[in-house]
Amino acid sequence: MKNGTIIDVFNGELLQGDVAIADGVFVGIGQYEGHTVIDAEGKYISPAFIDGHVHIESSMVVPSEFARVLLPHGVTTVITDPHEIANVAGVRGIEFMLAESEGLPFDVKVMLPSCVPATSFEHSGAVLEQEDLDPFLFHPRVLGLAEVMDYPAVMNAAEGMLDKLTATLAQSKQIDGHAAGLDTQAINVYRTAQIKTDHECVNVQEAKERLQRGMYLMIRQGTAAKDLEALLPVVNERNARRCLFVTDDKHLDELIREGSIDHHVRMVIERGIPAITAIQMASLNAAECFQLQDKGAIAPGYTADFLLLDNLEEVVIHQVYKNGKLVAEQGTVVEGIFPHRSAKVEKMGEALTDSVQIKPLVTEQLAIPVSSGKAHVIGIIPNKIVTEHLVVDVPTEQGIFVPSVEQDLLKMAVIERHHLTGNVGLGILKGLGLQRGAIASTVAHDSHNLIVAGTNDADMLFAVEAIKEMQGGLVVVDKGKVLASLPLPIAGLISNQRAEDVCRGLDELEHALRELGAPTSFQLFLTLSFLALPVIPSLKLTDQGLFDVNQFIHINVEDSGSNRHSLN
């Protein structure tokens, strides 16, 4: 490769020289002649990008389609945690994700789900103990244990959690953290347990505390959680090497139109971080965090995963190379580089369908008693997955909560869908912004029960039935009519269609949401999906009821005054 300007992420400099590649590996920088010569035509030669923490299931497409979307954006490696599908299908879900991502021109590295279910305060489709994870620890693409989100289990040295931590460390593998809302003493505990990363920081103080204690700071910019701008002020020339980029959860339409880690890079450059530092954070830092010794740089001995950039400051990607071969050019994947999905993998996906098992639901099961008129309410914070714990006066009729569009107080329910328990958790929601109708989904982190929110009981019940009929997915309804839907037959999380078709379905959902008067400032479905996650502060809803994350207990919707919270 000649006539290019090399981005040196070790020294933070630009340098000139030929780059020699043999068998998919960089073998030298200097002056060379090759059997094949790539004329870089003055472009910048950058290491390809790495996403340090992502749930592929959140894109709603299978790993091969996910790779096809990310390659034009310069991402050639992802560190993924398949705990979404594992919460529904257990070991079979992990096996499917590994098999479907095999042999791609794209590296899918896996961290094994550490908390299935996330807590004991909900019902998931599976429970994974260390004996279930043991066989995967020896898989060549498994790097370690994914985000440990059950802090009390770590702090109290719970036997099951210690088994997972010690088994991972015994194989010299990595452990990811999930330290949402945790104080410095909790971070001390995490680091002592060799948990080395966190992607849940939402402010500079949290970020600095984690960096001070030797953690890697994962700077997240996804669809629901957009933390980059809040965290960026902590990054400086002294600590930037301990920072990397992650998307965590990002919808397919945003990945296609906005980008993945390339979007992070452009954002931080626009906000004053030097371009080479931003690229270093997107490549070398992530590689070193996960001990990927052969990734993240243009240097001898490193895998030839690289980009040609037309413009450094604007990160305009001209071409993407994986293992020294061209895989994408000017926003389009090269034809013929993806293998055909085998019949075995197809059958594995088919075995994960028919995952919505719920008992018939009647209106009376949606009634929320609030005789005092005052209730604990989940307050949405736009573009955040943390919520406010509100205590407010709510409208009632005969002691039963009545949704109010005027006050933006809507009803929500989480319905267990894995074991026919009949569990229905009920709550009140402020900030969703629907003016009429209801929305429902089987994407409800992390146990992925059926979650529904709406302005009236009839539309909520109709939405639940629509989800049941298509065996998983997303739906928007109004006045007993489906306005838009997106079937997700694989575990109720993933489509078996091409990315373009799924993106079209997401567009139709967004159009339908606009018809219901929904806000445009945040993504409603992804926001809804995190309202069921009982390890993210402050107030959430599981199939067993309203959950106070700070106290780690279930509470009644009606406020008795005995456990009232001050408002944030």
N, C-alpha and C positions, 0 to 999 in steps of 0.2 A: 504494500500500500504506500503510494508515493504522493507527495505534494499536499500533505495534510498538516494541520497544526494539532499536536498531541496535547491533551489535557492531562497533566501530571498531578494526580490527586494525592501523591505523597508529599510533594513540596509546595503544592498550591500554585503551580506555574504552568506556563505554556512552553512547549519546546518543539523544535523542528527536527525532522528525520524520517527515514523510511521505517515502516513497521513490518516485520517479517512474521508470517504465520505459517505453521506446518501442522497438519492433522488437527486443525481446530484449536490450536494453542499458539499464543504469542511466543516467539522464540528470540526476538531481538529488536532493538531500536538502533538504527545507524544508517548504513548505506548497503542496499541489497539489490539483487536481481532475482526475479522469481519466475516460476513456470506460468503463473497468472499474476498480472499486475492490475491493481485497482488504483485508478487515478482519483484521489480525493478532491482534486480541483480546488484546493485552497480551503476546503471545509475543515471543521473541527472534529477531531477523533476523540470521542468520549466513551468511557466505560458505560455499558448498558445499566439500566436501573433495576433496583431490587425493592420489592414491597416487603417490609419486615414483619407484617402481621395482617393477614386478610382471611376472611371467611368466604371462600368461593361461592358457597351456597347463597350468599346475599346478592350475588349477581343474577341469581335465578336461572343460570345456565350450567351445563355440565362443564368440567374442567377444560375439555378440548375447545369448546366454544369460548370459554373465558380467555384461553390463551390466544385465540384468533382475534379477540378484541384488544388485548393488551399489547401484543407485539408491535403494532404500528405506533404505539405510544412509548416505545423504547424500553418497556419492561420485559425482561427475559427470564427473571427468576422471582418466584413468590415463596414466602414462608406462610403456609396455610394451616389453619386449625379447623378440622372438619367436625367441630363439636355440634354444629347445627344438625347435620344429618345423623350424627351419633346419638343425639338426644331423642331422635325419632326411631332410628333403626339399629342402634348399637353397633356391634362389630361389623355387621353386614354393610352398614353405611360407610364405615371407614374403608372396608375392602373395595367397595364400589368406587370411591373417590381415588384410591390408589390405582386401581385397574384402569379407570377411565383416563387418568393422566399419564399413563405409561407410554413411552416412546414418542412423546411430543417434541417438537423443536422449541421447547420451552421447559424450564426447570420448575417443577412443583415439589418443593420440599415441605415435609409434613411435621407438625408438632402434634403429639397425641392428646386428645381431650382429657383434661385433668379432673373435670367436675361434671359428670353426667349422672344424675341431674346437678344443676348448679347449686341447689340447696335441698334440704329435706322438706322444705315447706311447699312443695309443688309435686305434681306427677308428670314425669316424662315418659317417653316410650321405652326407655331402656335405663339400666344401671350398669355402669362400667367400673369394675374393680381392677386391681393391678393384674390379677391373673388373666383378665380379658385383654389387657394391653401388652403383656409380656411378649407374645409372638411378634408384635409390630416393632418392638425396640430394635430388632435385628434387621429390619428392612433398610436397604441402602439409602432410601430417600427420607427416612424418619430421623429428625434431628434432636428430638427430645420431648419434653412435656409442655403442653400448651398452657395458656394463661390460667394460673392458679387463682381462682376467684373466691374460694371459700376460705377467707382469712381466719375465721374462728377455728377451723379444722387445723390450720397450721399453728396458730397460737397455742391451742390446747393439745397439740401433738396427737391428734386423732390417729388411730392405728391405720385406717385405710389411706389417709393422706400421707402419713410417713412411709407407707409401703411404696406409694407412687414416687415420692421424692427420692427415696434411697435407691430404688430400682433404676431410676433415670441416672442418678449420679454414678452408680456402679458401672454404667456403660459409658461414662464420661460424656454424657449428653447434656443439652441445655434445658433450663427451666424458665419459662416466661411468667411474668407477673400480671396481676390485674388488681391494682391498688386504689380503686375508686373511693375517694373520701377518706383514705386512711391517714392517720397522723404519723409523726416521726417515730414513735415507739413501735408502731405496726411495721413501718418500713425497716426498722432495725431487725425485727423478727423475720421479715421476708428475706432480707439480705443474708442473715445468719443461716437461713435455710437454703442458701445458694440460688434464690430467685433473683434474676439479674436484670429484668426489663419491666417497664410499665408504660402502657399506652393510654392510661385513664386520667392523666393530669389535665386539669382545666384552667389552671392559673400559674403564674410565674413562681409563686411561693412553693406550690407543690412540686413543680418541675425542679426547682433548685434543691429542695430537700432530698429528692431522689438522686440527683447528680452528686450531691454531697456524700451520699452513702454508697456511692459506687455503682449505681444502677445506670443502665442505658436508658436514655429518654427517647421514647417513640413519639414522634409528633404526628398526631392524627388529623387527617382532613378527609372525612368520608361524606356520606349523604346526611345522616342524622346528626353525627357529632363532628363539628367543625371547630377544632381547637387550635389550628395553626397560628392564627393572628394573636390569640391570647398567650401562646407559649413562646412565640418568636423572640420577644425581648430578653429572654433568659440566655439565648445563644450568643456566644462571643468567640473570639479567636482562641481562647484558652480551653473552652469546653465543647466546641463544636464537634470534636472527634468522638464524643460520647452521645451524639444525637443522630437519629435516623428517621426516615419517613415511613408511615403506614397509612393504609386506607381503612383497615378494619372491616367496615361494612359500607359498600358503595353500590348503588343501583346501576344496572346496566346502561340505562339511557345517559346517565351522567358520565360513566366510563367512556362511552362512545363519543360523546360531544365535548366533554370537558377534559377527559384524560384521567390518568392514574397518578403515578408518582411524578410523571412529567409535569402535571399540574402543580404539585407541591413545589417543584424546582422553580417553575415560573413565578409562583406566588412569592417565594422567599427572596428571589432576585429583585422583584418589583419593590419589595419592602426593605431593600438595602443590604442584604447578605451578598457577598461576592459570589459571582457565578461559579467559580471553581469550588468554593466551599459548599455551595448548594449541591453541586454534582457529586462532590465527595460524600456528603450526607446521604445522597440517594444511591450510592454504589459501595465504595470502600467501607464506610462505617457500618452499613448493614451486613456486609460480608464478614467483617471482623467480629461483629456482635455474635453471629451464629457460627463462627469458626469455619467459614467457607474459604479455605485458604487459597483457592484458585480463582476467586471471583472478585470483581470490584475495581479493577485497574487495567490500564494499558501498560503491561510490563511482562518481561519474559517469565514463562512458567504459569501465566494466568490464562484461563479459558478465553478464547477470542469472542467474547460477547461484547459488541461495541456498536456505537451509533456514529453516523456522520451528520453533523449539525450544520445547517446553512447559516445559522445565527446563534452566537453564544448567549447573548443577553436575553434573547427571546426564546431560546431553546426550540428552534425550528428543526424538526427531525426530518432529514432527507432520506436516510436509509437506516435499516436495523439489521445487524448481523448476529447470528447465533452459531457458536462453534465455527466461526470463520465463514459461514455461508449466509448469503442474503436471504432474509425471511420477510422483510417488509420494505416498501418503498413508497414515499409520499402518501402515507396514510392507508396503504392497501397491502394486505398480506400476499406474498408470492403464491401463485397457484401451485397445487400439487405437493406442498410440503407437509401436509397433515396426513397421518395414516388413517385408513378406514377403521371405524369402530368394529371390533370383532363381534361375532354372534354371542360369545360368552359374556362380553361386557353388556351387550344389549339385554341379555337375559337377566343379568344382575340388576340392571335398572328396572326392568319390568317387575322383578320380585319385590321392589320397594314401593309399588303403587298400592292403591286400596288402603290408605293409611288413616282415613278419617272415620273413626268409629265412635259415634255419639248416640245417646238415647234421645228419643223425641222430646222436644222442648215446648213448654207451654208458657203463656204470658205470665202466670202467677210466679214462675221461677225467676222472673226478672224484677220482681218487686223489691225495693230497697226501703225498709222501715227507717224513718227519721222523725220520730214523734216530737223530739225537742226542737226541730227545725234547724239544728246546727250539726254540721257533718265534717268529717275528714275528707278532703278533696285532693286529688292528684292534679297538680298545676304543671302544665307543659311549659318548658322553656324552649323557645324556637331554636332549632339547630343544635340542641344539646340532648343527651340521653339521660342526664340527671333531671330530676323533677323537683318541684317545690311541694312541701307538705303544708297544705292550706287547711285552716279551720274556718269555715264560713257559714253564714245563713243560707239555706237552700230552699227553694220552693217545694211545698208539699201539698198533697190533698189527702185528707183523712189519715195523716201520719205516714204517707208514702211519698218518696221523692218523685217529683215531676220534672223532666228535663226542661230547660229554658234556653231557647236560642238567644233571647235578649241578654241574658246574663252569661251566655256561653258556658252553661253548665249542662253537660251531656251525660248520658248513662253509658257504662261500658260493662262488658262481661268477658270472663275467660272461662271457656268450656273445655273440660278434659276430653281429649279425642283419641286416646291411645288404648284405654282399657275398659271402656264402657262403665266407668265409675258413677257417672251422672253428676259429677262435681260441677258446680257453676259458681265461680267467684264473681261478686258484684262490686262496682265502685262508681264514683262520680268523678267526672273529668272536666277540667277547665282549661281552655286554650286551644281546643281542636279546631273550632271555628266553623263547623258545618252549620248551614242554615236550614237544611232539611235532609231527610233520608238517613242512610246508615252505610257504614263500610265494615267489611269483615275480612279476615285473613287467617291462614294457617301458619303464617310466618310470625311467630311470637316468641322472642328469645327468652330463655334458651330451650325451654321444654317444648315449645312450638305446639301448644294447645291452640284451640280455635279462639281468636280474639275478635270481638265485635264492639263497635261504638256507634251511637246514633242519637237521633232527636226524638225517636218514638219506638215503642215496643214492637209494633207491627212490622216496621221495616227491619228492625234488628233480627226478629225471628225469620223473616223472609231471606235476609242475607245469610243467616246460618244454614238454612235449607239449601240455598244456592251453592254454598261452599261444599256441603255434604254431597250434593248431586254431582259436582265435578271432581270430587275427591281431592280437594286441596287447591289453594290458590288465593287470589285476591278478587274482591267483588265490590262494586258500588251499586247501591239500589236506592230507589225513590218511589214511593207510592205503590209498592208491590211489584215493581218492575226492575229488572237488571239493566242498568245503564251501560255498564262495562264490566268485563271480567277477564282474568288471566289465569287459565288453568296451570297448576304446578303439580303434575301427577306423581313425580318422583319424591316420595316422602312428604308430599304437601309443601315442598320447598323449591323444587327445581323443575324447569320445563324440559321436555325432550325435543324442543324445536330449536331452530337456528336463532342466533342472537338477533338478527334483523326482525324476525317475527315476534320475539319477546319484547324487543324495544317498541315495536308498533303497538303491542298490547299495553305496554306501560303508558304510551302516549294516549291511548284511548281511555285508560283509567284517569289520567291527569285531566283530560278534557271533561270527563264525567264529574270529577271533583269540582271543576270550575262551575259546572251546571248547578252543583249543590252549594255554591257560594263559598267554597273552601278557600283559605288563605293561600297565597303563592309564595310566601316568604320562607316556608319550610316544607319538607316532604312528608305528607301526612301518613302514608302507609309505613314508612320506615320508622317514623316517630311512634306510631301506634305499636309497632312490633317490639319496641323496647320498654313499653309500659308494663310488660309482664315479667321483666327481669329483676328478681329480688336480690341482686347483689350490687345494684347501682342506686345510690341515694336519690331521693329521700323516701318517697312513697310509691309503691308499685302494687300490682294486682296479680295474684296467681289463681289457679283453679280452686284453691282453698280459702281465698278471701283477700282482703286488703292487708298489705304487708308493709310494716314500718322497718325500713332497711337500717336505720340508725340504731334502733333497739333490737333489731333482728327478731321481731315477733309479729304475729298477726294481730290486728286490731279491728274493732267494730267500725263500720262506716259512721254510725251515729256517734257524735262526740258527747261523752258524759261529763267532760270537764276534768276527769281524773288523769287523763294522759294527753292533755292539750299541749300543742307545740307552739312555740313562738314562730312567726312567719319569717322567712328569709328576706 
